[in-house]
Amino acid sequence: MPAQMTKSALSLAREALKIARQSLPLYGPRTAPKKFTNHQLFAVLAVREFYGLDYRGTVQLLLDWSDLRAVLGLTVVPTYSTLCKAETRLLKNRPLMDSWITSSPVPNAAG
């Protein structure tokens, strides 16, 4: 059964946290600061993609929206560079939406 689409960023953030908890380790590299969990960062990146924002716009959205910070469990807002590094590390330079699309056979263009 396909997942339901949502127009709520808060619902999306909750679902992204749930998915991240099932599939990602709690923290990144052992030497990295433990300020944010991988789960929180993944969910922030999902919200970023949802709104089509750049990193700085995402930071501003988090600063402005206390309900979103509460859903994500953020007491501090990550910097834009933290989000950039997290995306590179968590998504291996692939757009977020590509990681959610199941692979399906692509017809051979040659015929």
C-alpha positions as CSV (number, residue, x, y, z in Angstrom):
1,M,0.0,0.0,0.0
2,P,1.5,3.4,-1.0
3,A,2.3,5.9,1.7
4,Q,-0.2,8.8,2.1
5,M,0.9,12.2,0.9
6,T,0.7,15.0,3.4
7,K,0.6,18.8,3.2
8,S,1.6,19.2,6.8
9,A,5.3,19.8,7.5
10,L,4.8,18.7,11.1
11,S,3.3,15.4,10.0
12,L,6.2,15.0,7.6
13,A,8.7,15.7,10.4
14,R,7.2,13.2,12.7
15,E,7.2,10.5,9.9
16,A,10.8,11.3,8.9
17,L,11.9,11.0,12.6
18,K,10.1,7.6,12.7
19,I,11.8,6.4,9.6
20,A,15.2,7.7,10.7
21,R,14.9,5.9,14.1
22,Q,14.3,2.6,12.2
23,S,17.1,3.0,9.8
24,L,19.9,5.3,11.0
25,P,22.3,5.1,14.0
26,L,21.6,7.7,16.7
27,Y,24.8,9.7,16.1
28,G,27.2,10.2,13.3
29,P,31.0,9.7,13.4
30,R,32.4,8.9,16.9
31,T,34.5,12.1,16.9
32,A,31.5,14.4,15.9
33,P,29.8,16.5,18.6
34,K,26.6,14.9,19.9
35,K,24.6,18.1,19.6
36,F,22.0,16.7,17.2
37,T,21.0,13.1,16.4
38,N,21.0,11.7,12.9
39,H,17.3,11.3,13.3
40,Q,16.8,15.0,13.9
41,L,19.0,16.0,11.1
42,F,17.3,13.6,8.6
43,A,13.9,15.0,9.6
44,V,15.2,18.6,9.2
45,L,16.5,17.7,5.7
46,A,13.1,16.1,4.9
47,V,11.4,19.4,5.8
48,R,14.0,21.3,3.8
49,E,13.1,19.2,0.7
50,F,9.4,19.6,1.5
51,Y,9.6,23.4,1.3
52,G,12.3,23.5,-1.4
53,L,14.6,25.6,0.8
54,D,18.3,26.2,0.9
55,Y,20.2,25.5,4.1
56,R,20.0,29.1,5.4
57,G,16.3,29.2,4.7
58,T,15.9,26.0,6.6
59,V,17.7,27.5,9.6
60,Q,15.5,30.5,9.5
61,L,12.3,28.3,9.3
62,L,13.5,26.5,12.4
63,L,14.3,29.7,14.2
64,D,10.8,31.1,13.4
65,W,8.7,27.9,14.0
66,S,8.7,26.7,17.6
67,D,6.2,24.0,17.0
68,L,8.5,22.4,14.4
69,R,11.5,22.6,16.8
70,A,9.3,20.9,19.4
71,V,8.3,18.1,17.1
72,L,12.0,17.6,16.2
73,G,13.1,17.8,19.8
74,L,15.5,20.7,19.0
75,T,16.5,23.0,21.8
76,V,19.2,24.5,19.5
77,V,18.9,25.1,15.8
78,P,21.6,23.6,13.7
79,T,23.8,25.9,11.5
80,Y,23.5,25.8,7.7
81,S,26.9,24.1,7.6
82,T,25.8,21.4,9.9
83,L,22.8,20.7,7.6
84,C,25.1,20.7,4.5
85,K,27.5,18.2,6.1
86,A,24.6,16.0,7.4
87,E,23.1,15.9,3.9
88,T,26.4,14.8,2.4
89,R,26.9,12.2,5.1
90,L,23.4,10.8,5.5
91,L,22.3,10.9,1.8
92,K,25.6,10.3,0.1
93,N,25.2,13.3,-2.2
94,R,21.8,12.0,-3.5
95,P,18.7,14.2,-3.3
96,L,16.4,13.3,-0.4
97,M,13.5,12.4,-2.6
98,D,15.5,9.9,-4.6
99,S,16.2,7.9,-1.4
100,W,12.4,7.6,-0.8
101,I,11.5,6.4,-4.3
102,T,11.5,2.6,-4.7
103,S,13.5,1.4,-7.7
104,S,11.4,0.2,-10.6
105,P,12.5,-1.3,-13.9
106,V,13.3,1.3,-16.5
107,P,12.4,0.3,-20.0
108,N,15.4,0.0,-22.3
109,A,15.6,3.0,-24.5
110,A,17.3,1.0,-27.2
111,G,14.1,-0.9,-27.7
